Amino acid sequence: MTDHALTIVAWIAIAAVFAGLEILALSSRRRFAGIGGALSRIGGAPVGRLVLALAWMWLGWHVFAR
Amino acid sequence: MRRLALPAGIGIALAVVGSFTTAFTTGSEVVTAVAIAAFVAASLVATRRRPIPGRAPELAGGERTELAKKAPSPGRGVLVWVVAAGVAIAFELSNYFLSPRYAHPTVSYFLSTAAGHQWSRGILFAAWLTLGGYLVGR
């Protein structure tokens, strides 16, 4: 297996973990935080809100502009 | 519903215009900068309207609502999300510094590929704007 294929498999595994956590959150009737709950929790603090805002801006600029 | 109509309309218009642009051009920079400026403006307005933590909004008679008095419950599993995000970021950085780039693709590689068509670029732009709207509206 090439490095390219191995890296893609690793990315798929990471995406599967994220999807699994979200499914776990949905099936636990929100006793376990989903991605929305985690973002709300992190964004509850001013620093967290700033970090999320900067990450959003960087993502858009990186993907669509540069 | 009517409150969402204007931002949704602006978002759709920006996504359509953004779908016609190409990365590394002035057009793409302008559209993305307009979206970021709108996000910053909306965030500032939302921050000014947001009640001060620990202080419930007052009702007409000077009372405070019971709902607002309650502190938000700690979300179980947030640490798991933070760890998972940390692993993803660490993997992203390790790929970024390894070469050749083709052998170690980063998230940018997938997103650039996904944004290669006009329609997919429009969908990705709309998804990015929706995420921004979610962050503002929390």
Backbone of each chain as ProteinMPNN parsed JSONL, in Angstrom:
{"seq_chain_A": "MTDHALTIVAWIAIAAVFAGLEILALSSRRRFAGIGGALSRIGGAPVGRLVLALAWMWLGWHVFAR", "coords_chain_A": {"N_chain_A": [[0.846, -1.194, 0.0], [0.566, 2.208, -0.859], [2.032, 5.338, 0.37], [0.26, 7.408, -0.088], [-2.239, 6.092, -0.282], [-2.344, 4.963, 2.275], [-2.439, 7.258, 3.869], [-4.88, 8.33, 3.093], [-6.596, 6.315, 3.967], [-6.186, 6.607, 6.701], [-7.285, 9.16, 7.068], [-9.929, 8.581, 6.448], [-10.499, 6.901, 8.58], [-10.322, 8.713, 10.696], [-12.435, 10.412, 10.031], [-14.473, 8.566, 10.327], [-14.404, 8.136, 13.072], [-15.256, 10.651, 13.979], [-17.851, 10.669, 12.879], [-18.865, 8.465, 14.238], [-18.823, 9.38, 16.894], [-20.742, 11.391, 16.719], [-23.006, 9.894, 16.067], [-23.163, 8.382, 18.379], [-23.772, 10.434, 20.166], [-26.302, 11.189, 19.226], [-27.74, 8.82, 19.598], [-27.635, 8.604, 22.328], [-29.48, 10.305, 23.26], [-28.644, 12.956, 23.61], [-27.257, 12.875, 26.022], [-24.64, 12.5, 25.814], [-22.329, 14.721, 24.491], [-22.873, 16.113, 21.256], [-21.458, 17.205, 18.092], [-22.471, 19.76, 17.812], [-23.143, 20.418, 20.452], [-20.616, 20.325, 21.582], [-19.341, 22.4, 20.213], [-20.913, 24.52, 21.121], [-20.292, 24.465, 23.808], [-17.523, 24.982, 23.769], [-17.591, 27.457, 22.507], [-18.806, 28.911, 24.452], [-17.187, 30.341, 26.105], [-15.449, 33.474, 25.903], [-12.85, 33.349, 24.752], [-12.899, 30.856, 23.484], [-14.936, 31.342, 21.664], [-13.707, 33.244, 20.059], [-11.583, 31.734, 19.023], [-13.001, 29.809, 17.522], [-14.218, 31.503, 15.659], [-11.989, 32.584, 14.324], [-10.925, 30.226, 13.265], [-12.969, 29.527, 11.512], [-12.874, 31.665, 9.704], [-10.259, 31.362, 8.682], [-10.498, 28.856, 7.451], [-12.345, 29.356, 5.349], [-10.963, 31.324, 3.865], [-8.684, 29.911, 3.178], [-9.666, 27.755, 1.665], [-11.296, 28.874, -0.359], [-10.188, 31.303, -1.284], [-7.323, 31.403, -1.192]], "CA_chain_A": [[0.0, 0.0, 0.0], [1.396, 3.409, -0.967], [1.831, 6.349, 1.42], [-0.964, 8.148, -0.441], [-3.392, 5.275, 0.107], [-2.338, 4.845, 3.742], [-2.889, 8.536, 4.446], [-6.323, 8.461, 2.841], [-7.261, 5.383, 4.895], [-6.14, 7.23, 8.033], [-8.285, 10.247, 7.072], [-11.261, 7.955, 6.505], [-10.664, 6.418, 9.961], [-10.598, 9.891, 11.54], [-13.813, 10.836, 9.715], [-15.375, 7.559, 10.909], [-14.457, 8.409, 14.521], [-16.128, 11.826, 14.145], [-19.227, 10.241, 12.601], [-19.258, 7.578, 15.329], [-19.109, 10.203, 18.079], [-22.018, 12.082, 16.497], [-24.062, 8.872, 16.18], [-23.25, 8.089, 19.815], [-24.488, 11.557, 20.785], [-27.714, 11.126, 18.822], [-28.38, 7.646, 20.196], [-27.681, 8.754, 23.786], [-30.457, 11.372, 23.519], [-27.926, 14.164, 24.026], [-26.532, 12.791, 27.296], [-23.261, 12.649, 25.36], [-22.348, 15.911, 23.627], [-22.605, 15.989, 19.83], [-20.561, 18.258, 17.602], [-23.117, 21.039, 18.109], [-22.985, 20.659, 21.889], [-19.2, 20.607, 21.851], [-19.067, 23.761, 19.717], [-21.572, 25.457, 22.032], [-19.524, 24.481, 25.054], [-16.254, 25.684, 23.512], [-17.924, 28.846, 22.193], [-19.413, 29.568, 25.607], [-16.2, 31.271, 26.656], [-15.025, 34.45, 24.883], [-11.658, 32.874, 24.032], [-13.355, 29.779, 22.608], [-15.693, 31.964, 20.565], [-12.727, 33.884, 19.182], [-10.854, 30.666, 18.325], [-13.908, 29.239, 16.514], [-14.406, 32.507, 14.6], [-10.756, 32.649, 13.534], [-10.825, 28.969, 12.514], [-13.937, 29.607, 10.403], [-12.346, 32.611, 8.702], [-9.089, 30.759, 8.041], [-10.967, 27.768, 6.579], [-12.926, 29.938, 4.14], [-9.938, 32.001, 3.071], [-7.759, 28.88, 2.698], [-10.292, 26.88, 0.653], [-11.923, 29.572, -1.481], [-9.436, 32.436, -1.804], [-5.887, 31.144, -1.366]], "C_chain_A": [[0.887, 1.253, 0.0], [1.118, 4.363, 0.203], [0.536, 7.126, 1.184], [-2.2, 7.389, 0.033], [-3.498, 5.146, 1.627], [-2.871, 6.113, 4.402], [-4.387, 8.707, 4.26], [-7.11, 7.525, 3.766], [-7.293, 5.976, 6.305], [-7.16, 8.362, 8.133], [-9.697, 9.674, 7.157], [-11.538, 7.451, 7.921], [-11.004, 7.577, 10.894], [-12.031, 10.38, 11.302], [-14.816, 9.865, 10.333], [-15.512, 7.767, 12.418], [-15.395, 9.589, 14.789], [-17.594, 11.437, 13.933], [-19.745, 9.352, 13.73], [-19.608, 8.349, 16.593], [-20.456, 10.906, 17.932], [-23.185, 11.105, 16.613], [-24.276, 8.494, 17.648], [-24.041, 9.181, 20.537], [-25.979, 11.49, 20.47], [-28.429, 9.971, 19.518], [-28.471, 7.742, 21.72], [-28.673, 9.836, 24.203], [-29.808, 12.581, 24.164], [-27.324, 14.099, 25.424], [-25.033, 12.914, 27.032], [-23.261, 13.779, 24.343], [-22.066, 15.554, 22.169], [-21.694, 17.127, 19.395], [-21.142, 19.642, 17.9], [-22.953, 21.416, 19.573], [-21.549, 21.014, 22.236], [-18.842, 22.02, 21.399], [-19.69, 24.802, 20.642], [-20.786, 25.608, 23.327], [-18.226, 25.279, 24.879], [-16.522, 27.171, 23.258], [-18.586, 29.589, 23.337], [-18.483, 30.58, 26.242], [-15.756, 32.233, 25.556], [-13.826, 33.978, 24.072], [-12.042, 31.774, 23.046], [-14.103, 30.319, 21.407], [-14.738, 32.583, 19.55], [-11.972, 32.837, 18.362], [-11.718, 30.067, 17.214], [-14.094, 30.206, 15.346], [-13.173, 32.576, 13.704], [-10.582, 31.385, 12.689], [-11.762, 28.991, 11.307], [-13.413, 30.523, 9.293], [-11.174, 32.007, 7.936], [-9.528, 29.683, 7.047], [-11.491, 28.328, 5.253], [-11.873, 30.572, 3.251], [-9.019, 30.958, 2.417], [-8.384, 28.075, 1.545], [-10.723, 27.68, -0.571], [-11.076, 30.695, -2.079], [-7.982, 32.083, -2.114], [-5.567, 29.666, -1.29]], "O_chain_A": [[1.843, 1.341, 0.77], [0.127, 4.227, 0.921], [-0.186, 7.459, 2.124], [-3.09, 7.958, 0.664], [-4.588, 5.21, 2.194], [-3.645, 6.057, 5.358], [-5.082, 9.173, 5.162], [-8.163, 7.897, 4.283], [-8.294, 5.864, 7.013], [-7.824, 8.512, 9.158], [-10.554, 10.217, 7.854], [-12.661, 7.553, 8.413], [-11.859, 7.45, 11.771], [-12.747, 10.717, 12.245], [-15.876, 10.276, 10.806], [-16.595, 7.597, 12.978], [-16.221, 9.543, 15.701], [-18.466, 11.825, 14.71], [-20.902, 9.458, 14.135], [-20.572, 8.017, 17.284], [-21.22, 11.007, 18.892], [-24.225, 11.436, 17.183], [-25.407, 8.31, 18.1], [-24.869, 8.897, 21.402], [-26.816, 11.708, 21.346], [-29.565, 10.111, 19.97], [-29.281, 7.051, 22.339], [-28.704, 10.238, 25.366], [-30.327, 13.156, 25.121], [-26.921, 15.126, 25.971], [-24.264, 13.36, 27.884], [-24.093, 13.801, 23.436], [-21.144, 14.793, 21.875], [-21.221, 17.912, 20.217], [-20.404, 20.58, 18.202], [-22.664, 22.566, 19.905], [-21.292, 21.884, 23.069], [-18.137, 22.748, 22.098], [-19.084, 25.837, 20.92], [-20.632, 26.704, 23.866], [-17.875, 26.122, 25.704], [-15.781, 28.034, 23.729], [-18.896, 30.773, 23.208], [-18.928, 31.557, 26.844], [-15.694, 31.843, 24.391], [-13.776, 34.174, 22.858], [-11.568, 31.759, 21.91], [-13.942, 29.838, 20.285], [-14.933, 32.464, 18.341], [-11.746, 33.018, 17.166], [-11.239, 29.842, 16.103], [-14.126, 29.79, 14.188], [-13.289, 32.62, 12.48], [-10.147, 31.457, 11.539], [-11.403, 28.535, 10.221], [-13.498, 30.2, 8.108], [-11.093, 32.116, 6.712], [-9.0, 29.604, 5.937], [-11.134, 27.846, 4.178], [-11.88, 30.385, 2.034], [-8.626, 31.101, 1.259], [-7.706, 27.755, 0.568], [-10.541, 27.225, -1.7], [-11.225, 31.012, -3.259], [-7.472, 32.427, -3.18], [-4.405, 29.279, -1.417]]}, "seq_chain_B": "MRRLALPAGIGIALAVVGSFTTAFTTGSEVVTAVAIAAFVAASLVATRRRPIPGRAPELAGGERTELAKKAPSPGRGVLVWVVAAGVAIAFELSNYFLSPRYAHPTVSYFLSTAAGHQWSRGILFAAWLTLGGYLVGR", "coords_chain_B": {"N_chain_B": [[-38.904, 33.239, 11.367], [-39.027, 35.152, 9.309], [-36.95, 36.615, 10.201], [-34.751, 35.153, 9.487], [-34.756, 35.273, 6.793], [-33.413, 37.393, 5.399], [-30.53, 37.091, 6.071], [-30.28, 34.483, 5.035], [-30.895, 34.856, 2.347], [-28.81, 36.589, 1.58], [-26.68, 34.863, 2.048], [-27.187, 32.785, 0.186], [-26.954, 34.228, -2.18], [-24.256, 34.996, -2.023], [-23.06, 32.46, -2.091], [-23.763, 31.625, -4.648], [-22.473, 33.566, -6.233], [-19.883, 33.053, -5.344], [-19.509, 30.514, -6.392], [-18.901, 30.982, -8.997], [-16.363, 31.883, -9.017], [-12.746, 31.463, -8.988], [-10.117, 29.946, -7.138], [-7.297, 31.846, -5.951], [-7.723, 34.189, -7.362], [-8.711, 37.631, -7.887], [-11.446, 37.957, -7.728], [-12.351, 35.744, -6.192], [-11.131, 36.342, -3.788], [-12.396, 38.74, -3.107], [-15.13, 37.984, -2.812], [-14.924, 36.098, -0.726], [-13.85, 37.732, 1.245], [-15.956, 39.545, 1.598], [-17.878, 37.833, 2.684], [-16.595, 37.144, 5.084], [-16.443, 39.666, 6.273], [-19.174, 40.173, 6.634], [-19.725, 38.157, 8.445], [-18.17, 38.97, 10.655], [-19.445, 41.409, 11.253], [-22.057, 40.501, 11.871], [-21.414, 38.893, 14.055], [-20.54, 40.796, 15.904], [-22.897, 42.239, 16.339], [-24.478, 40.181, 17.4], [-23.026, 39.591, 19.71], [-23.369, 41.901, 21.212], [-26.048, 41.706, 21.764], [-26.181, 39.447, 23.239], [-26.929, 37.998, 26.409], [-25.279, 38.835, 29.503], [-23.064, 36.419, 30.863], [-24.242, 34.46, 33.564], [-25.916, 36.392, 34.363], [-29.232, 36.894, 34.321], [-31.569, 37.834, 31.756], [-33.586, 40.712, 32.165], [-37.077, 40.883, 32.958], [-40.127, 42.677, 32.14], [-41.035, 43.697, 34.589], [-38.739, 43.865, 36.082], [-38.008, 41.451, 37.052], [-36.231, 38.314, 36.857], [-35.838, 35.748, 34.44], [-36.614, 32.303, 35.113], [-35.491, 30.324, 33.562], [-33.234, 31.538, 32.487], [-31.742, 31.869, 34.745], [-30.642, 29.471, 35.322], [-27.57, 27.796, 35.102], [-25.713, 26.767, 32.167], [-25.745, 23.288, 31.492], [-22.947, 21.106, 31.999], [-21.46, 19.713, 29.15], [-21.244, 16.361, 28.591], [-18.635, 14.478, 27.233], [-17.433, 16.389, 25.733], [-14.71, 16.668, 26.052], [-13.818, 14.389, 24.757], [-14.406, 15.047, 22.122], [-12.664, 17.198, 21.825], [-10.191, 15.904, 22.076], [-10.324, 14.189, 19.84], [-10.419, 16.103, 17.791], [-7.943, 17.238, 18.239], [-6.229, 15.113, 17.556], [-6.821, 14.92, 14.828], [-5.924, 17.432, 13.939], [-3.207, 17.247, 14.58], [-2.464, 15.149, 12.871], [-3.009, 16.356, 10.426], [-1.095, 18.427, 10.473], [1.276, 16.906, 10.536], [1.155, 15.693, 8.041], [1.276, 17.94, 6.491], [3.891, 18.819, 6.802], [5.331, 16.72, 5.806], [6.765, 15.268, 2.856], [6.615, 13.861, -0.494], [3.877, 16.123, -1.329], [1.727, 14.867, -2.588], [1.872, 12.234, -1.668], [1.217, 12.52, 0.948], [-1.545, 13.601, 1.583], [-3.318, 16.538, 2.633], [-6.1, 18.075, 4.428], [-6.731, 20.205, 2.817], [-6.131, 19.241, 0.306], [-8.241, 17.459, -0.235], [-10.404, 19.208, -0.047], [-9.809, 21.108, -2.023], [-9.954, 19.509, -4.262], [-12.63, 18.772, -4.086], [-13.809, 21.244, -4.468], [-13.458, 21.751, -7.065], [-15.291, 21.87, -9.168], [-17.877, 24.007, -10.512], [-20.485, 23.722, -9.398], [-20.019, 22.152, -7.134], [-18.31, 23.787, -5.754], [-20.011, 25.9, -5.167], [-21.799, 24.602, -3.412], [-20.052, 23.894, -1.329], [-19.282, 26.459, -0.531], [-21.726, 27.444, 0.368], [-22.118, 25.673, 2.49], [-20.001, 26.384, 4.142], [-20.751, 29.031, 4.764], [-23.144, 28.477, 6.102], [-22.176, 27.158, 8.357], [-20.802, 29.297, 9.488], [-22.985, 30.985, 10.024], [-24.25, 29.431, 11.931], [-22.36, 29.524, 13.989], [-22.492, 32.207, 14.646], [-25.128, 32.451, 15.477], [-25.393, 30.899, 17.766]], "CA_chain_B": [[-38.716, 32.834, 9.973], [-38.683, 36.34, 8.528], [-35.653, 37.076, 10.707], [-33.717, 34.39, 8.81], [-34.872, 35.428, 5.346], [-32.373, 38.278, 4.863], [-29.214, 36.438, 6.045], [-30.294, 33.32, 4.134], [-30.827, 35.39, 0.981], [-27.435, 37.072, 1.354], [-25.826, 33.676, 1.985], [-27.392, 32.1, -1.097], [-26.373, 35.083, -3.225], [-22.793, 34.889, -1.929], [-22.667, 31.114, -2.538], [-23.88, 31.588, -6.118], [-21.363, 34.363, -6.784], [-18.65, 32.327, -5.033], [-19.364, 29.339, -7.261], [-18.376, 31.416, -10.292], [-14.979, 32.339, -8.871], [-11.696, 30.456, -8.919], [-9.132, 30.305, -6.107], [-6.128, 32.629, -6.359], [-8.109, 35.312, -8.21], [-9.244, 38.767, -7.116], [-12.871, 37.712, -7.508], [-12.548, 34.827, -5.056], [-10.716, 37.051, -2.565], [-13.416, 39.736, -2.777], [-16.336, 37.295, -2.319], [-14.623, 35.522, 0.586], [-13.679, 38.848, 2.193], [-17.306, 40.076, 1.89], [-18.506, 36.869, 3.603], [-15.936, 37.265, 6.397], [-16.867, 40.953, 6.839], [-20.559, 39.998, 7.091], [-19.64, 37.308, 9.645], [-17.666, 39.803, 11.762], [-20.503, 42.367, 11.604], [-23.138, 39.753, 12.533], [-20.901, 38.452, 15.356], [-20.526, 41.951, 16.804], [-24.293, 42.513, 16.708], [-24.93, 39.083, 18.273], [-22.336, 39.718, 21.004], [-23.992, 42.996, 21.965], [-27.391, 41.266, 22.19], [-26.082, 38.257, 24.091], [-26.944, 38.352, 27.826], [-24.019, 38.624, 30.223], [-23.107, 35.125, 31.533], [-24.529, 34.52, 34.989], [-26.903, 37.427, 34.648], [-30.422, 36.6, 33.529], [-32.193, 39.023, 31.195], [-34.694, 41.207, 32.978], [-38.405, 40.984, 32.379], [-40.651, 44.039, 32.212], [-41.154, 44.146, 35.971], [-37.461, 43.826, 36.772], [-37.705, 40.078, 37.479], [-35.378, 37.575, 35.938], [-36.476, 34.489, 34.064], [-36.075, 31.109, 35.772], [-34.681, 29.593, 32.592], [-31.941, 32.189, 32.332], [-30.974, 31.78, 35.98], [-29.945, 28.19, 35.351], [-26.318, 27.756, 34.355], [-25.744, 25.689, 31.19], [-25.217, 22.033, 32.023], [-21.712, 20.719, 31.324], [-21.678, 18.698, 28.134], [-20.386, 15.184, 28.697], [-18.083, 14.066, 25.954], [-16.756, 17.501, 25.046], [-13.272, 16.362, 26.074], [-13.578, 13.386, 23.701], [-14.387, 15.801, 20.865], [-11.437, 18.003, 21.79], [-9.09, 14.967, 21.809], [-10.462, 13.747, 18.439], [-10.016, 17.24, 16.95], [-6.492, 17.384, 18.404], [-5.585, 14.062, 16.75], [-6.983, 15.3, 13.417], [-5.04, 18.582, 13.665], [-1.825, 16.739, 14.612], [-2.267, 14.383, 11.633], [-2.979, 17.361, 9.363], [0.203, 19.112, 10.519], [2.346, 15.975, 10.152], [1.079, 15.544, 6.583], [1.664, 19.22, 5.886], [5.345, 18.966, 6.808], [5.946, 15.605, 5.089], [6.719, 15.44, 1.41], [5.925, 14.829, -1.352], [2.529, 16.464, -0.925], [0.763, 13.882, -3.112], [1.918, 11.025, -0.834], [0.666, 12.842, 2.271], [-2.571, 14.629, 1.351], [-3.921, 17.237, 3.772], [-7.527, 18.374, 4.224], [-6.797, 21.121, 1.681], [-6.111, 18.423, -0.911], [-9.603, 16.961, -0.476], [-11.325, 20.336, -0.266], [-9.515, 21.697, -3.331], [-10.511, 18.583, -5.25], [-14.098, 18.87, -4.015], [-14.244, 22.57, -4.944], [-12.969, 21.891, -8.438], [-16.388, 22.144, -10.099], [-18.651, 25.186, -10.118], [-21.611, 23.356, -8.536], [-19.522, 21.68, -5.834], [-17.76, 24.963, -5.075], [-21.164, 26.616, -4.62], [-22.313, 23.849, -2.255], [-19.079, 24.044, -0.236], [-19.361, 27.849, -0.065], [-22.964, 27.535, 1.15], [-21.896, 24.93, 3.742], [-19.122, 27.23, 4.973], [-21.571, 30.145, 5.262], [-24.095, 27.923, 7.079], [-21.406, 26.95, 9.591], [-20.58, 30.63, 10.056], [-24.265, 31.435, 10.581], [-24.477, 28.658, 13.146], [-21.467, 30.038, 15.026], [-22.995, 33.531, 15.056], [-26.444, 32.341, 16.095], [-25.413, 30.079, 18.972]], "C_chain_B": [[-38.294, 34.014, 9.109], [-37.316, 36.874, 8.921], [-34.505, 36.394, 9.957], [-33.683, 34.649, 7.313], [-33.735, 36.271, 4.758], [-30.997, 37.623, 4.88], [-29.159, 35.232, 5.117], [-30.175, 33.776, 2.686], [-29.431, 35.87, 0.634], [-26.488, 35.884, 1.205], [-25.95, 32.949, 0.654], [-26.763, 32.903, -2.229], [-24.847, 34.973, -3.218], [-22.31, 33.527, -2.427], [-22.725, 31.007, -4.054], [-22.722, 32.351, -6.75], [-20.037, 33.627, -6.553], [-18.424, 31.13, -5.932], [-18.785, 29.702, -8.628], [-16.905, 31.831, -10.216], [-14.016, 31.153, -8.838], [-10.678, 30.913, -7.882], [-7.938, 31.024, -6.734], [-6.48, 33.705, -7.381], [-8.677, 36.42, -7.324], [-10.711, 38.533, -6.781], [-13.121, 36.829, -6.302], [-12.177, 35.504, -3.741], [-11.796, 38.041, -2.128], [-14.651, 39.054, -2.177], [-16.094, 36.721, -0.925], [-14.478, 36.621, 1.635], [-15.035, 39.449, 2.566], [-18.009, 39.152, 2.893], [-17.914, 36.994, 5.007], [-16.349, 38.577, 7.068], [-18.296, 40.865, 7.368], [-20.593, 39.17, 8.371], [-19.2, 38.136, 10.857], [-18.754, 40.773, 12.22], [-21.627, 41.662, 12.373], [-22.699, 39.287, 13.918], [-20.92, 39.591, 16.361], [-21.937, 42.282, 17.28], [-24.784, 41.451, 17.689], [-24.298, 39.184, 19.652], [-22.976, 40.801, 21.855], [-25.367, 42.592, 22.491], [-27.349, 40.129, 23.181], [-26.099, 38.669, 25.561], [-25.614, 38.048, 28.486], [-24.102, 37.295, 30.962], [-23.332, 35.285, 33.038], [-25.544, 35.573, 35.354], [-28.095, 37.212, 33.725], [-31.005, 37.888, 32.962], [-33.415, 39.433, 32.008], [-36.001, 41.18, 32.213], [-38.905, 42.407, 32.604], [-40.684, 44.563, 33.644], [-39.843, 44.103, 36.749], [-37.104, 42.445, 37.276], [-36.787, 39.427, 36.454], [-35.994, 36.21, 35.672], [-35.796, 33.316, 34.757], [-35.12, 30.373, 34.845], [-33.282, 30.201, 32.5], [-31.098, 32.108, 33.593], [-30.149, 30.506, 36.032], [-28.66, 28.266, 34.529], [-26.384, 26.627, 33.341], [-25.106, 24.428, 31.75], [-23.948, 21.65, 31.281], [-21.969, 19.594, 30.345], [-20.711, 17.55, 28.304], [-19.877, 14.835, 27.315], [-17.387, 15.175, 25.203], [-15.261, 17.227, 24.971], [-12.918, 15.349, 24.983], [-13.505, 14.073, 22.34], [-13.094, 16.599, 20.726], [-10.237, 17.107, 21.462], [-9.123, 14.524, 20.337], [-10.02, 14.863, 17.49], [-8.507, 17.438, 17.031], [-5.724, 16.359, 17.576], [-5.652, 14.433, 15.265], [-6.041, 16.449, 13.054], [-3.578, 18.132, 13.641], [-1.507, 15.962, 13.33], [-2.172, 15.327, 10.431], [-1.599, 18.037, 9.306], [1.34, 18.18, 10.096], [2.347, 15.763, 8.639], [1.581, 16.797, 5.878], [3.187, 19.333, 5.773], [6.066, 17.791, 6.135], [5.857, 15.863, 3.587], [6.996, 14.088, 0.744], [4.466, 15.005, -0.934], [1.508, 15.421, -1.398], [0.707, 12.641, -2.213], [1.271, 11.249, 0.524], [-0.389, 13.935, 2.144], [-3.118, 15.221, 2.648], [-5.407, 17.465, 3.476], [-7.693, 19.292, 3.012], [-6.862, 20.362, 0.361], [-7.524, 17.956, -1.247], [-10.555, 18.109, -0.808], [-11.084, 20.98, -1.627], [-10.078, 20.822, -4.447], [-12.03, 18.708, -5.293], [-14.601, 20.184, -4.589], [-13.823, 22.803, -6.399], [-14.038, 22.201, -9.464], [-17.209, 23.33, -9.586], [-19.75, 24.82, -9.12], [-21.134, 22.921, -7.158], [-18.917, 22.835, -5.039], [-18.888, 25.783, -4.435], [-21.719, 25.932, -3.38], [-21.369, 24.003, -1.06], [-19.132, 25.459, 0.347], [-20.596, 28.015, 0.818], [-22.802, 26.815, 2.499], [-21.029, 25.747, 4.696], [-19.909, 28.391, 5.58], [-22.57, 29.666, 6.319], [-23.412, 27.688, 8.422], [-21.143, 28.289, 10.281], [-21.847, 31.175, 10.696], [-24.587, 30.722, 11.876], [-23.625, 29.206, 14.294], [-21.946, 31.391, 15.54], [-24.261, 33.379, 15.891], [-26.504, 31.541, 17.372], [-25.806, 30.889, 20.195]], "O_chain_B": [[-37.368, 33.926, 8.303], [-36.613, 37.491, 8.121], [-33.426, 36.967, 9.804], [-32.717, 34.297, 6.636], [-33.16, 35.906, 3.733], [-30.334, 37.58, 3.844], [-28.134, 34.974, 4.486], [-29.454, 33.172, 1.892], [-28.921, 35.604, -0.455], [-25.604, 35.888, 0.348], [-24.949, 32.545, 0.062], [-26.123, 32.346, -3.121], [-24.221, 34.87, -4.273], [-21.284, 33.437, -3.101], [-21.863, 30.388, -4.678], [-22.071, 31.864, -7.675], [-19.181, 33.578, -7.436], [-17.281, 30.765, -6.209], [-18.246, 28.847, -9.33], [-16.28, 32.099, -11.242], [-14.423, 30.002, -8.681], [-10.402, 32.106, -7.754], [-7.622, 30.823, -7.906], [-5.631, 34.097, -8.182], [-9.068, 36.188, -6.18], [-11.167, 38.867, -5.687], [-13.993, 37.118, -5.482], [-12.815, 35.278, -2.712], [-12.082, 38.172, -0.937], [-15.161, 39.496, -1.147], [-16.946, 36.838, -0.045], [-14.924, 36.466, 2.771], [-15.247, 39.824, 3.719], [-18.652, 39.62, 3.832], [-18.641, 36.956, 6.0], [-16.578, 38.612, 8.277], [-18.601, 41.415, 8.426], [-21.385, 39.44, 9.274], [-19.774, 38.024, 11.94], [-18.97, 40.947, 13.419], [-22.093, 42.161, 13.397], [-23.5, 39.28, 14.853], [-21.269, 39.395, 17.525], [-22.157, 42.568, 18.457], [-25.427, 41.773, 18.689], [-24.95, 38.898, 20.657], [-23.113, 40.648, 23.069], [-25.803, 43.074, 23.537], [-28.327, 39.86, 23.879], [-25.372, 39.586, 25.946], [-24.906, 37.124, 28.086], [-25.103, 37.04, 31.632], [-22.709, 36.12, 33.694], [-25.988, 35.654, 36.5], [-27.982, 37.333, 32.505], [-30.945, 38.929, 33.616], [-34.177, 38.588, 32.476], [-36.046, 41.416, 31.006], [-38.205, 43.239, 33.181], [-40.394, 45.734, 33.887], [-39.847, 44.289, 37.966], [-36.037, 42.253, 37.859], [-36.6, 39.927, 35.344], [-36.591, 35.596, 36.557], [-34.583, 33.315, 34.967], [-34.083, 29.866, 35.271], [-32.281, 29.486, 32.443], [-29.878, 32.259, 33.534], [-29.106, 30.448, 36.684], [-28.667, 28.744, 33.395], [-27.037, 25.617, 33.601], [-24.061, 24.483, 32.399], [-23.862, 21.84, 30.067], [-22.635, 18.616, 30.686], [-19.5, 17.728, 28.18], [-20.623, 14.894, 26.337], [-16.807, 14.936, 24.143], [-14.618, 17.512, 23.961], [-11.858, 15.436, 24.363], [-12.662, 13.738, 21.508], [-12.506, 16.667, 19.647], [-9.371, 17.487, 20.674], [-8.089, 14.487, 19.671], [-9.329, 14.606, 16.504], [-7.861, 17.762, 16.034], [-4.702, 16.679, 16.969], [-4.673, 14.282, 14.535], [-5.43, 16.439, 11.986], [-2.801, 18.573, 12.794], [-0.419, 16.097, 12.77], [-1.355, 15.122, 9.533], [-1.017, 18.196, 8.233], [2.256, 18.596, 9.387], [3.409, 15.664, 8.024], [2.216, 16.733, 4.825], [3.712, 19.863, 4.794], [7.275, 17.854, 5.917], [4.979, 16.587, 3.119], [7.582, 13.223, 1.396], [3.894, 14.143, -0.267], [0.542, 15.129, -0.694], [-0.361, 12.063, -2.014], [0.829, 10.303, 1.176], [-0.155, 15.072, 2.552], [-3.349, 14.51, 3.625], [-5.904, 17.095, 2.412], [-8.668, 19.179, 2.269], [-7.547, 20.772, -0.576], [-7.956, 18.042, -2.396], [-11.389, 18.011, -1.709], [-12.034, 21.358, -2.312], [-10.606, 21.32, -5.441], [-12.641, 18.746, -6.361], [-15.701, 20.238, -5.139], [-13.839, 23.934, -6.885], [-13.732, 22.741, -10.527], [-17.233, 23.617, -8.389], [-19.935, 25.508, -8.116], [-21.742, 23.261, -6.143], [-18.996, 22.865, -3.811], [-18.75, 26.291, -3.322], [-22.072, 26.597, -2.406], [-21.81, 24.213, 0.07], [-19.039, 25.642, 1.561], [-20.535, 28.641, 1.876], [-23.29, 27.293, 3.523], [-21.286, 25.797, 5.898], [-19.757, 28.7, 6.762], [-22.814, 30.356, 7.308], [-23.973, 27.972, 9.48], [-21.248, 28.399, 11.502], [-21.8, 31.758, 11.779], [-25.127, 31.318, 12.808], [-24.098, 29.336, 15.424], [-21.821, 31.688, 16.728], [-24.451, 34.082, 16.884], [-27.552, 31.495, 18.017], [-25.872, 30.347, 21.299]]}, "name": "protein", "num_of_chains": 2, "seq": "MTDHALTIVAWIAIAAVFAGLEILALSSRRRFAGIGGALSRIGGAPVGRLVLALAWMWLGWHVFARMRRLALPAGIGIALAVVGSFTTAFTTGSEVVTAVAIAAFVAASLVATRRRPIPGRAPELAGGERTELAKKAPSPGRGVLVWVVAAGVAIAFELSNYFLSPRYAHPTVSYFLSTAAGHQWSRGILFAAWLTLGGYLVGR"}
